[in-house]
Amino acid sequence: MLVDCIPIFAPPAWMLMLFIMLKFNLNPYYVVLIGTAGTVGGRMIYVTYIVPWLGKKAIGRKKDSDLKFVGEKLSQKRGMVFAFVFLYSILPLSTTALFTAAGLAKLKKMTIIPPFFLGNLIGDGLLLFSGHYAITHFSDFYKDSLNFKNIFMMTLGLLLVSLFVFVDWRNLLEKKTLRFKWKFWQ
């Protein structure tokens, strides 16, 4: 819960869940359920108390405007909000920006929490099970790991994450033209 209250980049909660699960040999189903509940609680604290207090001070005016714009777009259609938040929460990306946008746009918490819980439950579950497999089969990773397929998949993954971060979303949603912003912190 505490990790998800931090308004800057922190270790992902699933990594802490994986560590605790392995250290104490816990049932992964209980760990993902309790961990996801803690994540939701942390994000509720973040969006309710931290964003109003610190959110506007921690980001630039342009990004604040972009976040409000995205939040306004999201609030127009609940079905779209559910799908977007659900799909975004499945991905192993930080949801800090999502909850910052929701807090700055003053979205109702019940609009964003249910799809976040479901998506995070699935995403963290996949990460916990794959992380457990990876750690228990660590020696198998280096066998034939430097081949064309693996290098291609790593490059493709890095490209997709970079595209998501550097796309000028306001320009894409308003003007329907693809533009990139290389300084996304402004």
N, C-alpha and C positions, 0 to 999 in steps of 0.2 A: 504494500500500500504506500509506503513512504517513497519508494522509487518513482511511483507515478504521480507524486505531488511536486516533484522537482521541475521547475519551469525551463531548465536547460537540459542538454543531452546528459543522460545518466545511463548506467548499465540497464539493458532491457530486463524487464521483470522475468521473462522466461528463462534467462540465464541464471538468475538467482533461484528460480523454482527448480531448474535442472540440478544445480549444485546441491540444494537441500534434499531433493529427491534421491540423488546418488549417495550423499553423505550419510543419510539416515535410512537408506533402503526402503523408501516409502512407495506406496501404491501410486502409480502415475495418474490414474483416474481421479483420485482424491486430490492429488497435488494440483492438477490442472483446474479442477473445479474450485478449490479454495483459493488458488493463486489468481484465477480470473475474477473471483469475487473481490479479492484484495485490490486487483488492478482497477476494477470498476469503482470501488470505494475511493481509491487514490485519485482517479480522474474526476470523481464528483467533488472532492475537496479542492482539486486544482481549478476546475471550472467555476466553482461557487465562490471561493475565497481568494485564490492566488491570482487568477486572471484579472479580476477587477482591480486588485491592488497593484500588481506588478506588470501586467500584460502590456499596458499602453506605454510604460516606461522602458520596457526591455526591447521593444521592436521599433523600427523606424516608422516615420509617418507614411511612407509609400506602402510598406508592407501592412501597416495597420489598415490603410484604405483598401488594399487588396483583400485582406482577411474579412473585413466588413462586407465587401462586395460578394465574396464567395459565400459568406454566411447568409446574406440576403437571398442569393440564388437558391441556396439549399432549403431555406424556409418556405419557398413557394410550393414545393410538391413533396408531401410526406413519403410517398412511395419511392421517389427518386432519392430522398434523404436516406431512407432505410437501405436501399440497394447500395448507394455510395458508401455509407458508413460501414455496412456489413462487409463489402468487398475490400475496402481499405483496411479494416481491422483484421482481416485474414492475413494480409501481407505482413511480412516482418519489418515494417517501417515504423518509425516513431509516430505515435498519435498525438504528440504534443501540439503540432501545428493544427491538427483537426480540432482539438479541444480548445486551443487558443482562439481559433476562428469561431467556434460555437459560443465561447464565452464573450468575445467581443461583439458578436452579432446578436447576443442575448437569445439564442435558440432555447426552446424549452428542453429541459434535461430529459424528459420522457420521450422526446423525439429522437435523441441520439444514443441514450443508454441501452435500450433493448438490442438494437442491431450491433452496437459495440460489444455487448456481452456475448452475443452469439458468435460474431466474427472472431473475437479474441479467444473464445473458448476453442473454436476450431483451429485457428492459427497457432495458438500456444500449445494445443494438444499435438499438432503435427510437429512443432519444433521440439517439444519434450520427447516424443517418441523417436524422432530422427536423431536428436542429440544423444539420447540414451544409447541408441544403436551405434552412433559414431564413436562414442567413448568406449563402449565395450568391444568394438571391433577396430580400434585405432590402428593396429598394426596392418590391417588389410588396406588402409587408405593409400599407402605409398606404392602398392603394387600397381604398376602400369598407370599411375596417376597423371603423368605428363604426356598425354596423347592429344591428338587433334580434337577429339570430341570434348574432352574436359576443358581444354583451353578455349574452345569456341563457346561453350556454355558459360564459362566464367566471364568472358568478354561480353557476351550477349546480356548477362545479368547486370554487369557494370554499366553497360550502355542504357538499359531500361531504367535503372535507378537514376542515372545522370539525366536522362530525358525528363523524368518525372520532376526532378529538382530544378532543372534549368529552364523549363517551359514557362513562358509568360502566360499564365493561366487567364488573367484578366483579358488580355488581348485575344486569346483563343476563344473565350466564351462570348465576349462582346462583339468583336469584329470578324470572328471566324477565320483569322489568319494565324498561322503558326510563327511565333517569334521566340527567341531565346534570350533570357536574361542571365548573364554569366555572374553577376553580383547579386545573388538572391537574398543577401542579408540587408539590403537597403530598402 
